[in-house]
Amino acid sequence: MKKTACNIFLYDKNYIFVSKIRLNHMIVSSNKLRILLLCLFIVLPYWFYSINETKYGLIYNYYKDFDVDSLAEVGDSYYKKNSLDSALVCFSIVSGKYNDEASVEMSKLCAHSFNRCGVIYLKYNSYEKALSMFLRALEICEQKNYQTYIPKIYNNIAHVYYLYKDYATAESYCEKAYELGVKNQDEEIQNIVLKNLIGLNCYLKGYEKAQQHLKLLNKQHSNNNPTFDYYLCISNGAISLKQNKYSEALDYFLRSVQYADSCENPNQLKYSSLSNISKAYSYMNKMDSAIYYLEQGENIVSSHLYMDLLADCYNDFSEIYRQLNDKPKYLSYKEKYLNIADSIFNIQGFGHIKDMQFLHEMDKVEKQIYHLNDVQMMKDHQIKLQQQILFTVVGAFIVILLLLLMLYRQNKRLKESNDELFNKNLEILKSDDIQKKIRQQVQIEHEKQAEPDDSVENKVKYQGSFIGEEEKRNLQEAIQNVMDNTLEYCSVEFNLDRMATLVNSRTKYVSQVINECYGKNFNAFINEYRIKEACRKLIDIENYGGYTIAAIAESVGFKSNANFNLIFKKVTGFTPSVYQNMAKKRQNTPPDSLD
């Protein structure tokens, strides 16, 4: 039907072209001639359509009373001659005569007819109708246990999913078809399915599977087999392409072109080779060569009306011109691709196909249950199933209950551990504050007794390369004085140089004293004081309760919030947010409950 429509379309275009030539030569002709030509232009398509409808009606009326055996043979004869419209009419008549009481031979003919209808609809790019025909054929074969024909149907269903680029589902159906083909010892279907599996393996990048299937295919053929050589080149080329060995891949693909002419479906295989050659050149950034070989592939698929391959070809062209930043050509080929893709691949149709497949599977399950003869067995099975479910539910409930209990006890222990750790942090802060006050009082008394030129600031002045014990002690006192009596360390810019300036010393001596007297480096020493100051602010809910963690981190001298969180947890054992939440809970808890 589509081919007829296509011929009508081409005929109309030629007619318009001829008409325009004549009008150019007869530009001074009368208005009557123009009106006549316009009428012909309007009426001509309807005339062809009526002829087409009459043709189908004549075929149907001629064959409708034939017996199914003769009609199936006629349909096969038309199919081999590529008279698909006539073949479709014959197979539709045969398949329409199927019923559940049909004999085994009648069922086989009907299954064959449904399958052939599906293949014809595939060639017409009507994929939903095709799948519905295949599923109907599969249903008949399963009902009548016609196992030898099922692999062909599985392979055809895989073809539908392949066209919709659902390669995983297509591969699963091909694997089913191959298993049944081996079981039925059908070498022909094994050969066909193995070729399809190799192609699908390459699409899914399952190159190891492809090599295994190539070995199986080689076992079925003698030496000098061009089909095997073709798929071997394509598979090895795809593997080389994956490994970025572009020159090696290109060599394999070029060799595959030579074998394609000797295979079945040479045009489709040759296009696949040319497309892969183009892809290899594009990876090598040789876009002129990529375009050249893709144009050769376009000539093949467009002349033979392989619409799905033509869509892929235009999509590849658009990708090449996108890489070349040629926007007009990119948009032109993208539009061509979308036009074809919209006409033969629509998402709603694919969804409908999935639904049909699901309904078919569900129908199979329902029929299997329906044919169970022993009702008591079903009841016993249901009772056992209910018992299993009950035991499972009770067991699951017990397990969940135990898990909840364990979780509760774990949370309780964790809370107690956190409370203990929080209390220790509070005790450390209190101890630091007490020691700080003691040091301040000692310093005040010391300053009263000291001579005016005997202050800590003057004591730590020295220029030598060696620092004695007295200088160390004086420098430590100066450093401790800065840390106790100022908040300089809370500045983001505070560093070793600033500390050396404040204590009137050199940086290396400051670093040496901190390492020797406090057992840590400068950064760790300063960060510890900063974290303690942050802790004071976090527990001071009244003054700092509205501050964010980031704001508190910045206020104590941390540039990075992430670094603050890391060091805070290292020092206190808590994250800042948990520490703040615990402080808030303590504030909201009555005093009596703290004991």
TARAWO-V806082 format. One line per field, one symbol per residue. ss: DSSP state (h for helix, s for strand, l for the rest). psi: psi as a letter, one per 40 degrees, with the letter a starting at -180 (. if undefined). burial: + if it has 24 or more other C-alpha atoms within 12 Angstrom, else -. A space follows every 50 residues. Layout:
BEGIN
ss = ???
psi = ???
burial = ???
END
This chain:
BEGIN
ss = lhhhhhhhhhhhhhhhhhhhhhhhhlllllhhhhhhhhhhhhhhhhhhhh hhhhhhhhhhhhhllllhhhhhhhhhhhhhlllhhhhhhhhhhhhlllll lllhhhhhhhhhhhhhhhhhhhhlllhhhhhhhhhhhhhhhhhlllhhhh hhhhhhhhhhhhhlllhhhhhhhhhhhhhhhhhlllhhhhhhhhhhhhhh hhhlllhhhhhhhhhhhhhllllllhhhhhhhhhhhhhhhhhlllhhhhh hhhhhhhhhhlllllhhhhhhhhhhhhhhhhhhlllhhhhhhhhhhhhhh hhhlllhhhhhhhhhhhhhhhhhlllhhhhhhhhhhhhhhhhhhllhhhh hhhhhhhhhhhhhhhhhhhhllllhhhhhhhhhhhhhhhhhhhhhhhhhh hhhhhhhhhhhhhhhhhhhhhhhhhhhhhhhhhhhhhhhhhhhhhhhhhl lhhhlhhhhlllllllllhhhhhhhhhhhhhhhhhllhhhlllllhhhhh hhllllhhhhhhhhhhhhlllhhhhhhhhhhhhhhhhhhlhhhhllllhh hhhhhlllllhhhhhhhhhhhhlllhhhhhhhhhhhhhllhhhhl
psi = dddddddddddddddddddddddddfeeiidddddddddddddddddddd ddddddddddddedeiidddddddddddddefgddddddddddddeeiid eiiddddddddddddddddddddefgdddddddddddddddddefgdded dddddddddddddefgdddddddddddddddddefgdddddddddddddd dddefgdddddddddddddeiaifhdddddddddddddddddefgddddd dddddddddddeiifddddddddddddddddddefgdddddddddddddd dddefgdddddddddddddddddefgddddddddddddddddddhidddd ddddddddddddddddddddehdgdddddddddddddddddddddddddd dddddddddddddddddddddddddddddddddddddddddddddddddi idefiddddehieiehhiddddddddddddddddeifdeehdehaddddd ddefaidddddddddddefiidddddddddddddddddegdddedeiidd dddddeehdhddddddddddddeiiddddddddddddehidded.
burial = +---------------------------------------+---+----- -----+--++--++---++-++-+++--+----+++++++++++++++-- -----+++++++++++++++++++++++++++++++++++++++-+++++ +++++++++++++++++++++++++++++++-----+-++++++++++++ +++++++-+++-++-+++-+-----++++++++++++++++----+-+++ ++++++++++--+---+++++++++++++++++---+-+++-++++++++ ++---++++++++++++++++-----------++-+++-++--++---++ --++-++--+---------------------------------------- -----------------++--+--++--+--------------------- -----++-+++---------++-+++++++++++---+++---+++--++ -+++++--++++++-------++-++++++++++++++++--------+- -+++++++-----++-+++-+++++++++++++--+---------
END
